[in-house]
Amino acid sequence: MAIKKLGTLFINTNNPANMHVLDINVSIDIFNAASNLQNLLALQRKVNGYGLRRLSDTTLTELHGQIDREFETIKMVNDLGSISRFVEATVNCRAGGRTLQISGGGGDDHGEGGGYSVWKEHGFEPVCERDAFNATKFEEVAQELSQKVTEGALSTKLAAFLNKVSTLNLEVGGKLQTFNTWVRGFRGKGICAQKTSSDGKQWLLSIVKEIPHIKQFAVRYTLELENAAKKGEKEYGDFLAERLKRRAEASKNLLGTITMPDDWQTDCFNYGDDSGNWVLQEFIRINKGKPLPVVSKQFPLVMKAIDDYLLPQLAGGNWRNLKTPDFKKAWADKDKPNQFE
């Protein structure tokens, strides 16, 4: 929708007193031919320059109204680009989020996710390096969007939404935050991107729900975010599988000639909380014909093999419990049925 030029029907534009009309109309023509922010700002400056000295209240009000309308249209288009960048940054972090892996931190209270050195040892260094880059990018894009809120570069509706105190329960800072206070809460502080990108997902889903001109992207954004989360889960699953594989191989090497129950790594899960206990007692039962000193020496190695296999899968838990036998108790029960079956 073009800006209307000033009427010249009853004005002699050759009269120097009326040259402001022609000057403004030239700028209007330039904007209408190329409706971009640069041309609109130039027109606004020109109108403001003449102001009430050369323009009536009615003309000035009408021009400002049209210019404001065009500003809003341009801002709405820019909203889509800004939100699209924020989606991309959030998606990339949702696919990983192990921000602090490079410095050796990260993970939850149980150590899930491990440190960068562990991932590197298992062949996943490129994944962590990409995570670090994506985490930095997420922070950069979040700050850019925050700056646009401050500068008034977003549409009225989107700016009002981001300036409003949110009811979202955010990982960083909790409830009752505006977008800008949320960004200030994590910017430059090295907080795990799994948390900040989870918050980013909440912001995005709220924006596409609340802002009319962004609603059209709701399905795309939701799908991209869900796919990214699945990708991250697969990456972690691949890492965990490799870790378990290497620990199992190390356990085999450690055990050497020790006779273990057949398929103990699979069968032990049949016995719930007593999974490791069953392996210990079964090891004693199948080796009861060997000399006691030999079996006694091997018992701690079996304990370690069980640790190496089960502990990574227990998320910080332990297979040992009050019923876990020591060697003396297990050896005393060598001729009895396995009590943990």
C-alpha positions as a Markdown table, in Angstrom:
| # | Residue | x | y | z |
|---|---|---|---|---|
| 1 | Met | 0.0 | 0.0 | 0.0 |
| 2 | Ala | 1.8 | 3.2 | -1.2 |
| 3 | Ile | 2.1 | 6.5 | 0.6 |
| 4 | Lys | -0.1 | 9.1 | -1.0 |
| 5 | Lys | 1.7 | 12.1 | -2.5 |
| 6 | Leu | 0.8 | 15.7 | -1.5 |
| 7 | Gly | -1.7 | 17.3 | -3.8 |
| 8 | Thr | -0.3 | 19.8 | -6.3 |
| 9 | Leu | -3.4 | 20.7 | -8.2 |
| 10 | Phe | -3.8 | 24.2 | -6.8 |
| 11 | Ile | -0.1 | 24.8 | -5.9 |
| 12 | Asn | 2.4 | 26.4 | -8.2 |
| 13 | Thr | 5.4 | 24.2 | -7.6 |
| 14 | Asn | 7.5 | 26.6 | -9.5 |
| 15 | Asn | 7.0 | 29.1 | -6.6 |
| 16 | Pro | 10.0 | 28.7 | -4.2 |
| 17 | Ala | 7.5 | 28.9 | -1.3 |
| 18 | Asn | 6.0 | 25.6 | -2.5 |
| 19 | Met | 9.2 | 23.7 | -3.3 |
| 20 | His | 8.7 | 21.6 | -0.1 |
| 21 | Val | 5.7 | 19.9 | -1.6 |
| 22 | Leu | 7.7 | 18.8 | -4.7 |
| 23 | Asp | 10.7 | 17.8 | -2.4 |
| 24 | Ile | 8.5 | 15.6 | -0.2 |
| 25 | Asn | 6.7 | 14.1 | -3.2 |
| 26 | Val | 10.1 | 13.1 | -4.7 |
| 27 | Ser | 10.9 | 11.2 | -1.5 |
| 28 | Ile | 7.5 | 9.6 | -1.5 |
| 29 | Asp | 8.1 | 8.4 | -5.1 |
| 30 | Ile | 11.4 | 7.0 | -4.1 |
| 31 | Phe | 9.9 | 5.0 | -1.2 |
| 32 | Asn | 6.9 | 3.8 | -3.2 |
| 33 | Ala | 9.3 | 2.5 | -5.9 |
| 34 | Ala | 11.5 | 0.7 | -3.3 |
| 35 | Ser | 9.7 | 0.3 | 0.0 |
| 36 | Asn | 12.6 | -0.3 | 2.3 |
| 37 | Leu | 13.6 | 1.0 | 5.7 |
| 38 | Gln | 16.4 | 3.3 | 4.4 |
| 39 | Asn | 14.0 | 5.1 | 2.0 |
| 40 | Leu | 11.3 | 5.4 | 4.7 |
| 41 | Leu | 13.7 | 6.9 | 7.2 |
| 42 | Ala | 14.8 | 9.4 | 4.6 |
| 43 | Leu | 11.2 | 10.4 | 3.9 |
| 44 | Gln | 10.5 | 10.7 | 7.7 |
| 45 | Arg | 13.5 | 13.0 | 8.1 |
| 46 | Lys | 12.4 | 15.2 | 5.3 |
| 47 | Val | 8.8 | 15.5 | 6.6 |
| 48 | Asn | 10.1 | 16.2 | 10.1 |
| 49 | Gly | 12.5 | 18.8 | 8.7 |
| 50 | Tyr | 9.7 | 20.8 | 7.2 |
| 51 | Gly | 7.3 | 20.2 | 10.0 |
| 52 | Leu | 4.8 | 22.8 | 10.9 |
| 53 | Arg | 6.8 | 25.6 | 9.3 |
| 54 | Arg | 5.6 | 24.4 | 5.8 |
| 55 | Leu | 2.9 | 21.8 | 6.5 |
| 56 | Ser | -0.5 | 22.1 | 8.1 |
| 57 | Asp | -1.5 | 20.1 | 11.1 |
| 58 | Thr | -3.8 | 17.9 | 9.0 |
| 59 | Thr | -1.2 | 17.2 | 6.3 |
| 60 | Leu | 1.5 | 16.5 | 8.9 |
| 61 | Thr | -0.8 | 14.2 | 10.9 |
| 62 | Glu | -1.8 | 12.3 | 7.7 |
| 63 | Leu | 1.8 | 11.9 | 6.6 |
| 64 | His | 3.0 | 10.7 | 10.0 |
| 65 | Gly | 0.1 | 8.2 | 10.1 |
| 66 | Gln | 1.1 | 6.8 | 6.7 |
| 67 | Ile | 4.8 | 6.7 | 7.6 |
| 68 | Asp | 4.0 | 4.9 | 10.9 |
| 69 | Arg | 1.9 | 2.4 | 9.0 |
| 70 | Glu | 4.8 | 1.6 | 6.6 |
| 71 | Phe | 7.2 | 1.4 | 9.6 |
| 72 | Glu | 4.9 | -1.2 | 11.1 |
| 73 | Thr | 4.7 | -3.2 | 7.9 |
| 74 | Ile | 8.5 | -3.2 | 7.5 |
| 75 | Lys | 8.9 | -4.2 | 11.2 |
| 76 | Met | 6.5 | -7.1 | 10.7 |
| 77 | Val | 8.6 | -8.4 | 7.8 |
| 78 | Asn | 11.7 | -8.0 | 9.9 |
| 79 | Asp | 10.0 | -9.8 | 12.8 |
| 80 | Leu | 9.9 | -12.9 | 10.6 |
| 81 | Gly | 13.6 | -12.7 | 9.9 |
| 82 | Ser | 14.5 | -12.1 | 13.5 |
| 83 | Ile | 12.4 | -15.0 | 14.8 |
| 84 | Ser | 13.6 | -17.3 | 12.1 |
| 85 | Arg | 17.2 | -16.6 | 13.2 |
| 86 | Phe | 16.2 | -17.3 | 16.8 |
| 87 | Val | 14.5 | -20.5 | 15.7 |
| 88 | Glu | 17.6 | -21.7 | 13.9 |
| 89 | Ala | 19.8 | -20.9 | 16.9 |
| 90 | Thr | 17.4 | -22.7 | 19.3 |
| 91 | Val | 17.1 | -25.7 | 17.0 |
| 92 | Asn | 20.8 | -26.1 | 16.8 |
| 93 | Cys | 21.2 | -26.0 | 20.6 |
| 94 | Arg | 18.2 | -28.3 | 21.1 |
| 95 | Ala | 20.1 | -30.8 | 19.0 |
| 96 | Gly | 23.0 | -30.8 | 21.5 |
| 97 | Gly | 23.1 | -28.3 | 24.3 |
| 98 | Arg | 26.3 | -29.6 | 25.9 |
| 99 | Thr | 27.6 | -26.0 | 26.2 |
| 100 | Leu | 30.2 | -26.6 | 28.8 |
| 101 | Gln | 31.6 | -29.8 | 27.4 |
| 102 | Ile | 34.6 | -28.0 | 26.0 |
| 103 | Ser | 35.6 | -26.7 | 29.4 |
| 104 | Gly | 34.9 | -30.1 | 31.0 |
| 105 | Gly | 31.6 | -29.3 | 32.7 |
| 106 | Gly | 28.0 | -29.8 | 31.7 |
| 107 | Gly | 25.6 | -32.6 | 32.4 |
| 108 | Asp | 23.1 | -32.8 | 35.2 |
| 109 | Asp | 23.6 | -33.5 | 38.9 |
| 110 | His | 24.2 | -37.2 | 38.1 |
| 111 | Gly | 26.9 | -36.5 | 35.6 |
| 112 | Glu | 24.7 | -37.3 | 32.6 |
| 113 | Gly | 26.2 | -36.0 | 29.5 |
| 114 | Gly | 29.6 | -36.3 | 31.0 |
| 115 | Gly | 32.5 | -33.9 | 30.4 |
| 116 | Tyr | 34.1 | -32.9 | 27.2 |
| 117 | Ser | 37.1 | -35.2 | 27.8 |
| 118 | Val | 34.8 | -38.3 | 28.1 |
| 119 | Trp | 33.1 | -37.5 | 24.8 |
| 120 | Lys | 36.5 | -36.8 | 23.1 |
| 121 | Glu | 37.8 | -40.1 | 24.4 |
| 122 | His | 34.9 | -41.9 | 22.8 |
| 123 | Gly | 35.2 | -40.2 | 19.4 |
| 124 | Phe | 32.7 | -37.5 | 19.8 |
| 125 | Glu | 34.9 | -34.4 | 19.9 |
| 126 | Pro | 33.4 | -32.9 | 16.7 |
| 127 | Val | 29.9 | -33.1 | 18.3 |
| 128 | Cys | 31.1 | -31.1 | 21.4 |
| 129 | Glu | 32.9 | -28.5 | 19.3 |
| 130 | Arg | 29.8 | -28.0 | 17.3 |
| 131 | Asp | 27.8 | -27.7 | 20.5 |
| 132 | Ala | 30.2 | -25.0 | 21.7 |
| 133 | Phe | 29.8 | -23.1 | 18.5 |
| 134 | Asn | 26.0 | -23.4 | 18.5 |
| 135 | Ala | 25.8 | -22.3 | 22.2 |
| 136 | Thr | 27.8 | -19.2 | 21.4 |
| 137 | Lys | 25.6 | -18.5 | 18.4 |
| 138 | Phe | 22.4 | -19.0 | 20.5 |
| 139 | Glu | 23.6 | -16.4 | 23.0 |
| 140 | Glu | 24.5 | -14.0 | 20.2 |
| 141 | Val | 21.2 | -14.3 | 18.4 |
| 142 | Ala | 19.3 | -14.0 | 21.7 |
| 143 | Gln | 21.2 | -10.8 | 22.5 |
| 144 | Glu | 20.4 | -9.5 | 19.0 |
| 145 | Leu | 16.7 | -10.0 | 19.5 |
| 146 | Ser | 16.9 | -8.4 | 22.9 |
| 147 | Gln | 18.6 | -5.4 | 21.4 |
| 148 | Lys | 15.9 | -5.1 | 18.8 |
| 149 | Val | 13.3 | -5.0 | 21.6 |
| 150 | Thr | 15.3 | -2.1 | 23.2 |
| 151 | Glu | 15.8 | -0.2 | 20.0 |
| 152 | Gly | 12.1 | -0.5 | 18.9 |
| 153 | Ala | 13.0 | -2.4 | 15.8 |
| 154 | Leu | 10.3 | -4.9 | 16.2 |
| 155 | Ser | 6.6 | -4.7 | 15.4 |
| 156 | Thr | 4.3 | -3.2 | 18.0 |
| 157 | Lys | 2.7 | -6.6 | 18.9 |
| 158 | Leu | 5.9 | -8.5 | 19.1 |
| 159 | Ala | 7.7 | -5.8 | 21.1 |
| 160 | Ala | 4.8 | -5.6 | 23.5 |
| 161 | Phe | 4.8 | -9.4 | 24.0 |
| 162 | Leu | 8.5 | -9.5 | 24.7 |
| 163 | Asn | 8.4 | -6.5 | 27.0 |
| 164 | Lys | 5.6 | -8.0 | 29.0 |
| 165 | Val | 6.4 | -10.0 | 32.2 |
| 166 | Ser | 6.1 | -13.6 | 31.1 |
| 167 | Thr | 4.3 | -16.4 | 33.0 |
| 168 | Leu | 6.6 | -19.0 | 31.5 |
| 169 | Asn | 8.4 | -21.2 | 34.0 |
| 170 | Leu | 11.9 | -20.7 | 32.6 |
| 171 | Glu | 15.0 | -22.9 | 33.4 |
| 172 | Val | 17.1 | -19.7 | 33.8 |
| 173 | Gly | 15.6 | -17.3 | 36.3 |
| 174 | Gly | 12.2 | -19.0 | 36.8 |
| 175 | Lys | 8.9 | -17.0 | 36.3 |
| 176 | Leu | 8.0 | -13.4 | 36.0 |
| 177 | Gln | 10.6 | -12.3 | 33.5 |
| 178 | Thr | 10.6 | -10.2 | 30.3 |
| 179 | Phe | 12.6 | -11.4 | 27.4 |
| 180 | Asn | 15.4 | -8.9 | 28.1 |
| 181 | Thr | 15.7 | -9.8 | 31.7 |
| 182 | Trp | 15.9 | -13.5 | 30.7 |
| 183 | Val | 18.8 | -12.8 | 28.3 |
| 184 | Arg | 20.6 | -10.8 | 30.9 |
| 185 | Gly | 20.3 | -13.7 | 33.2 |
| 186 | Phe | 22.5 | -16.0 | 31.1 |
| 187 | Arg | 24.5 | -13.8 | 28.7 |
| 188 | Gly | 28.2 | -14.3 | 29.3 |
| 189 | Lys | 27.7 | -16.6 | 32.3 |
| 190 | Gly | 28.3 | -20.0 | 30.6 |
| 191 | Ile | 25.0 | -21.5 | 31.6 |
| 192 | Cys | 24.2 | -24.8 | 29.9 |
| 193 | Ala | 22.6 | -24.4 | 26.5 |
| 194 | Gln | 20.3 | -27.3 | 27.2 |
| 195 | Lys | 18.6 | -25.0 | 29.7 |
| 196 | Thr | 18.7 | -21.8 | 27.7 |
| 197 | Ser | 17.5 | -23.5 | 24.5 |
| 198 | Ser | 14.7 | -25.2 | 26.4 |
| 199 | Asp | 13.7 | -21.7 | 27.5 |
| 200 | Gly | 14.1 | -20.5 | 23.9 |
| 201 | Lys | 11.7 | -23.2 | 22.8 |
| 202 | Gln | 9.1 | -21.9 | 25.3 |
| 203 | Trp | 9.5 | -18.4 | 24.1 |
| 204 | Leu | 9.1 | -19.5 | 20.5 |
| 205 | Leu | 6.0 | -21.6 | 21.1 |
| 206 | Ser | 4.5 | -18.7 | 23.0 |
| 207 | Ile | 5.3 | -16.2 | 20.2 |
| 208 | Val | 3.8 | -18.3 | 17.4 |
| 209 | Lys | 0.7 | -18.8 | 19.6 |
| 210 | Glu | 0.3 | -15.1 | 20.5 |
| 211 | Ile | 1.5 | -13.0 | 17.6 |
| 212 | Pro | -0.9 | -13.1 | 14.6 |
| 213 | His | 1.6 | -12.5 | 11.7 |
| 214 | Ile | 3.9 | -15.2 | 13.1 |
| 215 | Lys | 1.2 | -17.9 | 13.7 |
| 216 | Gln | 1.6 | -19.1 | 10.1 |
| 217 | Phe | 5.0 | -20.6 | 11.1 |
| 218 | Ala | 3.7 | -22.5 | 14.1 |
| 219 | Val | 3.7 | -26.0 | 12.5 |
| 220 | Arg | 7.2 | -25.5 | 10.9 |
| 221 | Tyr | 8.7 | -24.2 | 14.1 |
| 222 | Thr | 7.2 | -26.9 | 16.3 |
| 223 | Leu | 8.4 | -29.6 | 13.9 |
| 224 | Glu | 11.9 | -28.2 | 13.6 |
| 225 | Leu | 12.2 | -28.0 | 17.4 |
| 226 | Glu | 10.9 | -31.5 | 17.9 |
| 227 | Asn | 13.2 | -33.0 | 15.3 |
| 228 | Ala | 16.2 | -31.2 | 16.8 |
| 229 | Ala | 15.4 | -32.6 | 20.3 |
| 230 | Lys | 15.2 | -36.1 | 18.7 |
| 231 | Lys | 18.6 | -35.5 | 17.0 |
| 232 | Gly | 20.1 | -34.6 | 20.4 |
| 233 | Glu | 18.7 | -37.7 | 22.0 |
| 234 | Lys | 20.2 | -39.8 | 19.3 |
| 235 | Glu | 23.6 | -38.2 | 19.7 |
| 236 | Tyr | 23.5 | -38.9 | 23.4 |
| 237 | Gly | 22.2 | -42.4 | 22.7 |
| 238 | Asp | 25.1 | -43.0 | 20.3 |
| 239 | Phe | 27.6 | -41.7 | 22.8 |
| 240 | Leu | 26.2 | -43.9 | 25.6 |
| 241 | Ala | 26.1 | -47.0 | 23.4 |
| 242 | Glu | 29.8 | -46.4 | 22.5 |
| 243 | Arg | 30.6 | -45.9 | 26.1 |
| 244 | Leu | 28.9 | -49.1 | 27.2 |
| 245 | Lys | 30.5 | -51.0 | 24.3 |
| 246 | Arg | 34.0 | -49.9 | 25.4 |
| 247 | Arg | 33.4 | -50.6 | 29.0 |
| 248 | Ala | 32.1 | -54.1 | 28.2 |
| 249 | Glu | 35.2 | -54.8 | 26.1 |
| 250 | Ala | 37.4 | -53.5 | 28.9 |
| 251 | Ser | 35.6 | -55.8 | 31.3 |
| 252 | Lys | 36.3 | -58.8 | 29.1 |
| 253 | Asn | 39.9 | -57.9 | 28.9 |
| 254 | Leu | 40.0 | -57.5 | 32.7 |
| 255 | Leu | 38.3 | -60.8 | 33.4 |
| 256 | Gly | 40.7 | -62.7 | 31.1 |
| 257 | Thr | 40.3 | -66.4 | 32.0 |
| 258 | Ile | 37.7 | -65.8 | 34.7 |
| 259 | Thr | 34.6 | -68.0 | 34.1 |
| 260 | Met | 31.5 | -65.8 | 34.1 |
| 261 | Pro | 27.8 | -66.8 | 33.8 |
| 262 | Asp | 26.7 | -67.1 | 30.1 |
| 263 | Asp | 25.1 | -63.9 | 28.8 |
| 264 | Trp | 25.3 | -62.3 | 32.3 |
| 265 | Gln | 25.2 | -58.8 | 30.8 |
| 266 | Thr | 21.7 | -59.6 | 29.4 |
| 267 | Asp | 20.4 | -62.0 | 31.9 |
| 268 | Cys | 21.2 | -59.9 | 35.0 |
| 269 | Phe | 18.3 | -57.5 | 34.0 |
| 270 | Asn | 15.8 | -60.2 | 34.8 |
| 271 | Tyr | 16.5 | -59.7 | 38.5 |
| 272 | Gly | 15.7 | -56.1 | 39.0 |
| 273 | Asp | 17.4 | -54.4 | 41.9 |
| 274 | Asp | 19.4 | -57.5 | 42.5 |
| 275 | Ser | 20.9 | -57.6 | 39.0 |
| 276 | Gly | 24.5 | -57.3 | 40.2 |
| 277 | Asn | 23.9 | -59.4 | 43.2 |
| 278 | Trp | 22.7 | -62.3 | 41.0 |
| 279 | Val | 25.9 | -62.0 | 38.9 |
| 280 | Leu | 28.1 | -62.2 | 42.0 |
| 281 | Gln | 26.3 | -65.2 | 43.4 |
| 282 | Glu | 26.1 | -67.0 | 40.0 |
| 283 | Phe | 29.9 | -66.4 | 39.5 |
| 284 | Ile | 30.6 | -68.2 | 42.8 |
| 285 | Arg | 28.2 | -71.1 | 42.0 |
| 286 | Ile | 29.8 | -71.9 | 38.6 |
| 287 | Asn | 33.3 | -71.6 | 40.0 |
| 288 | Lys | 32.8 | -73.5 | 43.3 |
| 289 | Gly | 35.0 | -76.4 | 42.0 |
| 290 | Lys | 38.1 | -74.2 | 41.8 |
| 291 | Pro | 40.4 | -73.5 | 44.8 |
| 292 | Leu | 39.0 | -70.9 | 47.3 |
| 293 | Pro | 42.1 | -68.6 | 47.0 |
| 294 | Val | 41.8 | -68.5 | 43.2 |
| 295 | Val | 38.1 | -67.6 | 43.3 |
| 296 | Ser | 38.6 | -65.1 | 46.2 |
| 297 | Lys | 41.3 | -63.3 | 44.1 |
| 298 | Gln | 38.9 | -63.1 | 41.2 |
| 299 | Phe | 35.9 | -61.8 | 43.2 |
| 300 | Pro | 36.9 | -58.1 | 43.2 |
| 301 | Leu | 37.6 | -58.3 | 39.4 |
| 302 | Val | 34.0 | -59.5 | 38.9 |
| 303 | Met | 32.8 | -56.6 | 41.1 |
| 304 | Lys | 34.6 | -54.1 | 38.9 |
| 305 | Ala | 33.3 | -55.8 | 35.7 |
| 306 | Ile | 29.7 | -55.4 | 37.0 |
| 307 | Asp | 30.4 | -51.7 | 38.0 |
| 308 | Asp | 31.8 | -51.0 | 34.5 |
| 309 | Tyr | 28.7 | -52.5 | 32.9 |
| 310 | Leu | 25.8 | -51.4 | 35.1 |
| 311 | Leu | 26.8 | -48.0 | 36.6 |
| 312 | Pro | 26.8 | -46.0 | 33.3 |
| 313 | Gln | 23.2 | -47.1 | 32.8 |
| 314 | Leu | 21.9 | -46.3 | 36.3 |
| 315 | Ala | 22.2 | -42.4 | 36.0 |
| 316 | Gly | 24.2 | -42.0 | 39.2 |
| 317 | Gly | 22.6 | -44.9 | 41.0 |
| 318 | Asn | 24.2 | -48.1 | 42.3 |
| 319 | Trp | 23.4 | -51.7 | 41.8 |
| 320 | Arg | 24.6 | -52.6 | 45.3 |
| 321 | Asn | 22.1 | -52.8 | 48.1 |
| 322 | Leu | 21.8 | -54.2 | 51.6 |
| 323 | Lys | 21.6 | -57.8 | 50.2 |
| 324 | Thr | 24.8 | -57.6 | 48.2 |
| 325 | Pro | 27.0 | -60.5 | 49.4 |
| 326 | Asp | 30.7 | -60.1 | 50.2 |
| 327 | Phe | 33.0 | -63.0 | 49.2 |
| 328 | Lys | 32.6 | -64.8 | 52.5 |
| 329 | Lys | 28.8 | -64.8 | 52.3 |
| 330 | Ala | 28.7 | -65.7 | 48.6 |
| 331 | Trp | 31.2 | -68.6 | 49.1 |
| 332 | Ala | 29.2 | -70.0 | 52.0 |
| 333 | Asp | 26.1 | -70.1 | 49.7 |
| 334 | Lys | 28.0 | -71.7 | 46.8 |
| 335 | Asp | 26.0 | -75.0 | 47.0 |
| 336 | Lys | 22.6 | -73.4 | 47.4 |
| 337 | Pro | 20.3 | -72.2 | 44.7 |
| 338 | Asn | 21.0 | -68.5 | 43.7 |
| 339 | Gln | 18.9 | -66.6 | 46.2 |
| 340 | Phe | 18.6 | -63.6 | 43.9 |
| 341 | Glu | 16.7 | -65.5 | 41.2 |
